[in-house]
Amino acid sequence: MLKSLKGILVVGEKNIFSELTQVVAMAAEANALVLGMFKMGYRDKGIKDVMHSVQLIEKKSDEIAFKISEDITSGAISPNIIDNLLECVQVADDTVDVYYYISRELNRMPKAYASGFELQEADWDSVYENMLDLAEKALIKLNQALSTSNVTEILQLRKEIEALEEQADDVKDQGFDRLYSIAPKLHYLQFYHYSELLHKCDDILDSCEDFSDLIVSVITSIVK
């Protein structure tokens, strides 16, 4: 395989990669906000404002994703990579959607407090914070993969993202082990809440790995 994509990517394809970094950057911004929500705690009244900030990012991501999809289908793009590029857009935008979902879930739980329901926050926030820390690193590497023209570097970044996803799987599994061990003591809402957050945080890392696979598929198709 070629060591560099310079001279291989046409202008349209370079522009698409550049535009995709915008969506990944939004995902990183949403990641930071959601991470902050976990650190705030459920009783913090400011959690709703942060949720609205994530919502604005999600809406902007939808707009940019729609524009990128139009650019792909109407621009100077190699026909053999159009489908993979469109899937890149979908995966990136869906990742931002997951952050918005998490923010809404975190915003809902104070309603349970208002009804006199007690949540067991101890030790749980650290689980999600660890997973989002891994997601932050994966998103940085995705932007690097989209920004470099070095094929060897892209392949290395893909391996590093895979390793981060595997670390997140370990954290998730440990979280579920803990969750099931205390399940008899939990209200069904607690079990659902913690379980759903574990799945959604893991989805983010899975999406990062899927995105990196798609980037590799695109460059592999180009250099054939």
SERO-4910 file (N, C-alpha, C, O; in steps of 0.05 Angstrom, whole numbers):
BEGIN
 pado doro    nc1    nc2    nc3   cac1   cac2   cac3    cc1    cc2    cc3    oc1    oc2    oc3
  Met    A     17    -24      0      0      0      0     17     25      0     39     25     12
  Leu    A      8     46    -13     23     71    -14     26     83     14      8     79     31
  Lys    A     48     97     19     52    109     45     38    136     48     32    145     70
  Ser    A     31    148     25     18    174     26     -5    176      7     -5    164    -15
  Leu    A    -25    192     15    -49    196     -2    -45    221    -19    -63    228    -35
  Lys    A    -23    236    -16    -19    260    -31    -20    253    -61     -6    235    -70
  Gly    A    -35    268    -76    -37    263   -105    -57    242   -112    -63    238   -135
  Ile    A    -68    228    -91    -88    207    -96   -116    218    -92   -134    213   -108
  Leu    A   -120    232    -70   -146    244    -64   -151    268    -83   -134    285    -86
  Val    A   -175    269    -95   -182    292   -110   -192    314    -92   -196    309    -68
  Val    A   -196    338   -103   -204    360    -86   -230    355    -71   -232    361    -47
  Gly    A   -250    343    -84   -275    337    -72   -273    319    -48   -285    323    -27
  Glu    A   -256    299    -50   -252    280    -28   -237    292     -5   -244    287     18
  Lys    A   -218    309    -11   -204    323     10   -223    342     26   -221    343     50
  Asn    A   -241    355     11   -260    372     24   -279    357     42   -286    366     64
  Ile    A   -287    333     34   -305    317     50   -291    309     76   -303    310     97
  Phe    A   -267    300     74   -252    292     98   -250    316    117   -253    314    141
  Ser    A   -245    340    105   -243    364    122   -269    371    135   -270    378    158
  Glu    A   -291    368    120   -318    373    131   -325    353    153   -338    360    173
  Leu    A   -317    329    150   -322    308    170   -309    315    197   -319    308    218
  Thr    A   -286    328    196   -273    335    221   -290    355    237   -288    356    262
  Gln    A   -307    370    224   -325    388    238   -345    373    255   -350    380    278
  Val    A   -356    351    244   -375    335    260   -361    321    283   -372    319    305
  Val    A   -337    311    278   -322    298    299   -315    318    321   -316    311    345
  Ala    A   -308    342    313   -303    363    333   -328    369    350   -325    374    374
  Met    A   -351    369    337   -376    373    352   -381    350    372   -390    354    394
  Ala    A   -374    326    364   -377    303    381   -358    306    405   -366    300    428
  Ala    A   -334    316    400   -315    321    422   -326    342    441   -322    340    466
  Glu    A   -338    363    430   -350    384    447   -372    373    464   -375    380    487
  Ala    A   -389    357    451   -411    344    466   -401    326    488   -412    324    509
  Asn    A   -379    312    481   -366    293    501   -358    309    526   -363    300    548
  Ala    A   -346    332    522   -336    348    544   -360    358    561   -358    358    586
  Leu    A   -382    365    548   -405    375    563   -418    353    579   -425    356    602
  Val    A   -421    329    566   -434    307    580   -416    297    603   -426    290    625
  Leu    A   -390    297    599   -372    290    621   -375    309    644   -375    301    667
  Gly    A   -379    335    638   -384    355    659   -410    350    673   -412    355    697
  Met    A   -430    339    659   -456    333    672   -453    311    693   -465    313    714
  Phe    A   -437    291    687   -432    270    706   -418    281    731   -424    273    753
  Lys    A   -400    300    727   -385    311    749   -402    330    766   -397    334    790
  Met    A   -423    342    753   -441    360    767   -458    345    788   -464    355    809
  Gly    A   -467    321    780   -485    306    798   -514    313    791   -520    334    780
  Tyr    A   -532    294    798   -560    297    790   -574    320    804   -594    330    793
  Arg    A   -565    328    827   -579    349    842   -572    377    833   -585    396    842
  Asp    A   -552    380    815   -544    406    806   -565    418    787   -572    406    767
  Lys    A   -575    441    794   -596    454    777   -586    462    750   -602    466    731
  Gly    A   -560    465    747   -549    474    721   -548    452    701   -540    457    678
  Ile    A   -555    427    708   -553    405    690   -571    408    665   -565    399    644
  Lys    A   -594    421    670   -612    426    647   -601    445    627   -605    441    603
  Asp    A   -586    465    635   -574    484    617   -553    470    600   -550    476    576
  Val    A   -538    452    612   -518    437    597   -531    419    576   -521    417    554
  Met    A   -553    407    584   -568    390    565   -577    406    541   -575    396    518
  His    A   -586    431    545   -594    448    523   -570    455    505   -573    457    480
  Ser    A   -547    458    517   -522    463    501   -516    439    483   -508    443    460
  Val    A   -519    415    494   -514    391    478   -535    389    456   -529    381    433
  Gln    A   -560    397    461   -581    397    441   -574    415    418   -579    408    395
  Leu    A   -563    438    424   -555    457    402   -533    445    385   -534    449    360
  Ile    A   -515    431    397   -493    418    382   -505    397    364   -497    394    341
  Glu    A   -524    382    375   -537    360    359   -551    371    335   -550    359    313
  Lys    A   -565    394    338   -579    406    316   -559    416    295   -564    412    271
  Lys    A   -538    428    303   -517    438    285   -504    415    270   -498    417    246
  Ser    A   -500    393    284   -488    369    272   -506    358    250   -496    350    229
  Asp    A   -532    358    255   -551    348    235   -549    366    209   -550    355    187
  Glu    A   -547    392    213   -546    410    190   -521    405    174   -521    404    149
  Ile    A   -498    403    188   -473    399    174   -472    371    160   -462    369    138
  Ala    A   -483    351    174   -483    324    162   -500    324    137   -493    311    117
  Phe    A   -522    338    137   -539    340    113   -524    353     90   -525    343     67
  Lys    A   -509    374     96   -494    388     75   -472    370     64   -467    369     40
  Ile    A   -458    356     82   -436    338     73   -447    316     55   -435    310     35
  Ser    A   -470    305     62   -482    284     46   -489    295     18   -485    281     -2
  Glu    A   -499    320     17   -504    332     -9   -479    336    -25   -478    331    -49
  Asp    A   -458    344    -11   -432    349    -25   -421    322    -36   -409    322    -58
  Ile    A   -425    301    -21   -416    274    -30   -430    265    -55   -418    256    -74
  Thr    A   -456    268    -55   -472    258    -78   -471    276   -102   -478    267   -124
  Ser    A   -464    301    -99   -464    319   -121   -436    330   -129   -433    345   -148
  Gly    A   -416    322   -114   -389    332   -119   -371    314   -135   -380    293   -145
  Ala    A   -345    321   -137   -326    306   -152   -314    284   -134   -292    287   -123
  Ile    A   -330    263   -131   -322    241   -113   -320    215   -129   -337    209   -146
  Ser    A   -300    199   -123   -297    173   -137   -321    156   -130   -328    152   -107
  Pro    A   -335    145   -150   -359    129   -146   -356    106   -127   -375     99   -113
  Asn    A   -332     94   -126   -328     70   -110   -326     76    -80   -325     57    -64
  Ile    A   -325    102    -72   -323    108    -44   -347    124    -33   -348    131    -10
  Ile    A   -366    130    -51   -389    146    -43   -404    133    -20   -411    147      0
  Asp    A   -410    107    -22   -425     94     -1   -411     95     26   -423    100     47
  Asn    A   -385     90     26   -370     91     51   -369    119     63   -370    122     87
  Leu    A   -366    139     46   -366    166     56   -393    174     68   -394    187     88
  Leu    A   -414    166     55   -441    171     66   -445    158     92   -458    169    110
  Glu    A   -434    134     95   -436    120    121   -419    133    142   -427    134    165
  Cys    A   -396    145    134   -380    160    152   -396    183    164   -395    188    188
  Val    A   -410    197    147   -427    220    156   -448    210    175   -452    223    196
  Gln    A   -461    188    169   -482    177    186   -472    169    214   -484    175    234
  Val    A   -449    155    214   -437    146    239   -429    170    256   -434    170    280
  Ala    A   -416    190    244   -408    214    259   -431    229    271   -431    236    294
  Asp    A   -452    233    254   -476    247    264   -490    231    286   -500    242    305
  Asp    A   -492    205    282   -505    188    302   -491    189    329   -503    187    350
  Thr    A   -464    192    328   -449    194    353   -457    219    369   -460    217    393
  Val    A   -461    241    355   -470    265    369   -498    261    380   -504    271    402
  Asp    A   -515    246    365   -542    240    375   -541    224    401   -557    229    419
  Val    A   -521    206    404   -519    191    428   -512    209    452   -523    205    474
  Tyr    A   -495    229    448   -489    247    469   -514    262    478   -518    267    502
  Tyr    A   -531    270    459   -555    284    466   -574    266    481   -587    274    500
  Tyr    A   -575    240    473   -592    221    488   -582    219    517   -599    219    535
  Ile    A   -556    217    521   -545    214    548   -552    239    564   -560    237    588
  Ser    A   -549    262    552   -554    287    566   -584    289    575   -590    299    596
  Arg    A   -602    279    558   -630    279    565   -636    260    587   -652    266    605
  Glu    A   -623    237    587   -626    217    608   -617    229    635   -630    225    656
  Leu    A   -594    243    635   -584    255    659   -602    277    669   -605    282    693
  Asn    A   -614    291    650   -632    313    657   -658    303    669   -671    317    685
  Arg    A   -666    279    661   -692    268    671   -690    259    701   -710    261    715
  Met    A   -667    250    709   -665    237    735   -671    256    759   -681    246    779
  Pro    A   -666    282    757   -675    299    779   -705    298    785   -713    303    807
  Lys    A   -720    291    764   -749    287    769   -754    265    789   -774    266    805
  Ala    A   -737    244    788   -740    223    808   -734    232    836   -747    224    855
  Tyr    A   -714    250    838   -707    262    864   -731    278    874   -738    276    898
  Ala    A   -743    293    856   -765    310    864   -789    294    875   -805    305    890
  Ser    A   -790    269    867   -812    252    876   -804    237    901   -819    219    911
  Gly    A   -781    244    913   -772    231    937   -757    205    933   -752    190    951
  Phe    A   -749    200    907   -735    175    900   -705    180    904   -695    201    895
  Glu    A   -691    161    916   -662    164    921   -646    148    901   -653    124    896
  Leu    A   -626    160    889   -608    146    871   -582    140    885   -574    154    904
  Gln    A   -569    119    877   -543    112    888   -521    121    869   -514    106    851
  Glu    A   -511    145    873   -491    156    855   -463    146    860   -446    146    842
  Ala    A   -458    138    885   -431    132    893   -417    112    874   -429     91    868
  Asp    A   -394    118    865   -377    102    848   -387     99    819   -371     90    802
  Trp    A   -411    106    813   -421    102    786   -410    123    766   -403    117    744
  Asp    A   -410    148    776   -401    169    757   -373    164    747   -367    170    724
  Ser    A   -355    152    763   -328    147    755   -327    127    732   -309    128    715
  Val    A   -346    109    731   -348     89    709   -353    103    683   -339     99    663
  Tyr    A   -373    121    683   -379    135    658   -358    155    651   -352    159    627
  Glu    A   -346    168    671   -324    187    665   -300    173    652   -288    184    634
  Asn    A   -294    149    662   -272    133    649   -278    127    620   -261    129    603
  Met    A   -303    120    614   -311    113    587   -310    138    569   -302    136    546
  Leu    A   -319    161    579   -319    185    563   -290    196    560   -284    209    540
  Asp    A   -273    191    579   -244    198    576   -233    182    552   -217    193    536
  Leu    A   -240    157    551   -230    140    528   -242    150    502   -229    150    481
  Ala    A   -268    158    503   -281    169    479   -267    194    469   -264    198    445
  Glu    A   -259    211    488   -246    236    481   -220    229    465   -214    242    445
  Lys    A   -205    210    475   -180    202    461   -186    191    434   -171    196    415
  Ala    A   -207    175    432   -214    163    406   -222    184    386   -215    182    362
  Leu    A   -237    204    395   -246    226    377   -222    242    367   -222    250    344
  Ile    A   -203    247    384   -179    261    376   -164    245    354   -155    257    334
  Lys    A   -163    219    357   -149    202    338   -165    201    311   -153    199    290
  Leu    A   -191    202    313   -207    203    288   -201    228    272   -198    227    248
  Asn    A   -200    251    286   -194    275    272   -166    275    260   -161    285    238
  Gln    A   -147    262    274   -120    259    263   -121    242    237   -107    248    218
  Ala    A   -137    220    238   -139    202    215   -151    217    191   -144    211    168
  Leu    A   -170    234    196   -183    249    174   -165    272    164   -169    281    141
  Ser    A   -146    280    180   -130    303    172   -103    296    160    -90    313    147
  Thr    A    -94    272    164    -68    264    153    -70    252    125    -91    242    118
  Ser    A    -48    254    110    -47    241     84    -29    217     85    -23    205     64
  Asn    A    -20    209    109     -1    187    112    -17    161    117    -30    159    138
  Val    A    -17    143     99    -32    118    101    -23    102    125    -40     91    140
  Thr    A      3    100    130     13     85    152      3     96    179     -4     81    197
  Glu    A      2    122    181     -8    135    205    -38    129    209    -46    124    231
  Ile    A    -53    130    187    -82    124    189    -86     96    200   -103     91    217
  Leu    A    -71     76    189    -74     49    198    -66     46    228    -78     30    243
  Gln    A    -45     61    236    -37     60    264    -58     72    282    -64     61    304
  Leu    A    -70     94    273    -91    107    289   -115     89    292   -128     88    313
  Arg    A   -121     74    271   -143     55    272   -138     34    293   -157     26    308
  Lys    A   -114     24    295   -107      4    316   -110     16    344   -119      3    362
  Glu    A   -101     41    347   -103     54    373   -132     59    381   -138     57    405
  Ile    A   -149     65    362   -177     69    368   -189     42    376   -206     41    394
  Glu    A   -182     21    363   -191     -6    370   -183    -13    399   -199    -24    413
  Ala    A   -159     -6    406   -149    -12    433   -166      4    454   -172     -6    475
  Leu    A   -172     29    447   -189     45    466   -216     33    469   -228     33    490
  Glu    A   -228     24    447   -254     11    448   -253    -14    465   -272    -19    480
  Glu    A   -232    -29    463   -229    -53    480   -227    -46    509   -238    -60    527
  Gln    A   -213    -24    516   -211    -15    543   -239     -7    553   -246    -13    576
  Ala    A   -254      7    536   -281     15    544   -299    -10    549   -316     -9    567
  Asp    A   -295    -31    533   -310    -55    537   -305    -67    565   -323    -76    579
  Asp    A   -279    -66    573   -272    -76    600   -286    -60    622   -296    -71    641
  Val    A   -285    -33    618   -298    -16    638   -328    -21    639   -340    -23    661
  Lys    A   -340    -24    616   -369    -30    614   -375    -56    628   -394    -58    643
  Asp    A   -359    -77    622   -364   -103    634   -362   -102    665   -378   -115    679
  Gln    A   -342    -88    674   -339    -85    703   -364    -70    715   -373    -77    737
  Gly    A   -373    -50    700   -397    -36    709   -421    -54    710   -437    -53    730
  Phe    A   -425    -71    690   -448    -89    691   -445   -111    713   -465   -119    725
  Asp    A   -420   -119    717   -416   -138    739   -425   -126    766   -438   -139    782
  Arg    A   -418   -101    770   -426    -87    794   -456    -83    795   -469    -87    816
  Leu    A   -467    -76    772   -496    -71    771   -512    -96    777   -531    -94    793
  Tyr    A   -505   -118    766   -520   -143    771   -516   -153    800   -533   -166    811
  Ser    A   -493   -147    812   -488   -156    839   -505   -141    859   -511   -152    881
  Ile    A   -514   -117    853   -531   -101    871   -559    -99    861   -576    -85    873
  Ala    A   -566   -113    839   -592   -110    826   -615   -115    846   -635   -100    845
  Pro    A   -614   -135    864   -636   -139    883   -642   -115    900   -665   -112    911
  Lys    A   -623    -97    904   -627    -74    921   -637    -49    906   -643    -29    918
  Leu    A   -638    -51    880   -644    -28    863   -674    -27    855   -687    -48    851
  His    A   -683     -3    852   -709      1    840   -705     -4    810   -684      0    799
  Tyr    A   -727    -12    796   -724    -18    767   -714      6    752   -699      3    732
  Leu    A   -721     30    760   -713     55    747   -683     59    749   -669     67    731
  Gln    A   -672     52    773   -643     54    777   -628     35    758   -609     42    745
  Phe    A   -638     10    758   -625    -10    741   -625     -2    712   -605     -3    698
  Tyr    A   -648      7    702   -651     16    674   -632     40    669   -618     40    649
  His    A   -632     59    687   -616     83    684   -586     76    681   -573     85    661
  Tyr    A   -575     62    700   -547     55    699   -540     37    675   -519     40    663
  Ser    A   -558     18    669   -553      0    647   -553     15    620   -536     11    603
  Glu    A   -573     33    617   -575     48    592   -550     66    588   -540     68    565
  Leu    A   -541     79    609   -517     96    606   -492     80    599   -476     89    584
  Leu    A   -490     56    611   -467     39    603   -468     32    574   -447     33    560
  His    A   -491     24    564   -494     17    536   -488     41    518   -474     38    498
  Lys    A   -498     64    525   -495     88    507   -466     97    507   -456    105    486
  Cys    A   -453     97    530   -424    105    530   -408     85    513   -389     93    499
  Asp    A   -415     60    515   -401     40    498   -407     44    469   -390     39    452
  Asp    A   -432     52    462   -439     57    434   -421     78    422   -414     76    398
  Ile    A   -413     98    438   -396    119    427   -369    108    419   -359    114    397
  Leu    A   -357     91    436   -331     79    428   -334     60    405   -317     59    387
  Asp    A   -357     46    404   -361     28    381   -363     44    355   -353     36    334
  Ser    A   -376     67    356   -379     84    333   -352     95    324   -347     97    300
  Cys    A   -335    102    343   -309    112    336   -293     91    321   -279     96    302
  Glu    A   -295     66    331   -281     44    317   -293     39    289   -278     35    270
  Asp    A   -320     40    287   -333     36    261   -324     58    242   -319     53    218
  Phe    A   -322     83    252   -314    105    235   -286    101    225   -280    106    202
  Ser    A   -268     92    243   -240     88    234   -238     66    214   -222     67    195
  Asp    A   -255     45    217   -256     24    197   -264     35    169   -254     27    149
  Leu    A   -284     53    170   -294     64    145   -272     82    131   -270     82    107
  Ile    A   -257     96    148   -236    113    137   -215     95    122   -206    101    100
  Val    A   -209     72    135   -190     53    123   -202     42     98   -187     38     78
  Ser    A   -228     36     98   -241     25     74   -239     45     51   -235     38     28
  Val    A   -243     71     57   -242     92     37   -214     93     25   -211     93      0
  Ile    A   -194     95     41   -167     98     31   -158     72     16   -143     74     -4
  Thr    A   -167     49     25   -161     24     11   -173     24    -17   -161     15    -36
  Ser    A   -198     33    -18   -211     34    -44   -198     54    -63   -196     49    -87
  Ile    A   -187     76    -52   -175     96    -69   -148     87    -81   -142     92   -104
  Val    A   -133     72    -64   -106     65    -73   -105     39    -89    -84     31    -98
  Lys    A   -128     26    -93   -129      1   -108   -121      6   -137   -121    -13   -153
***
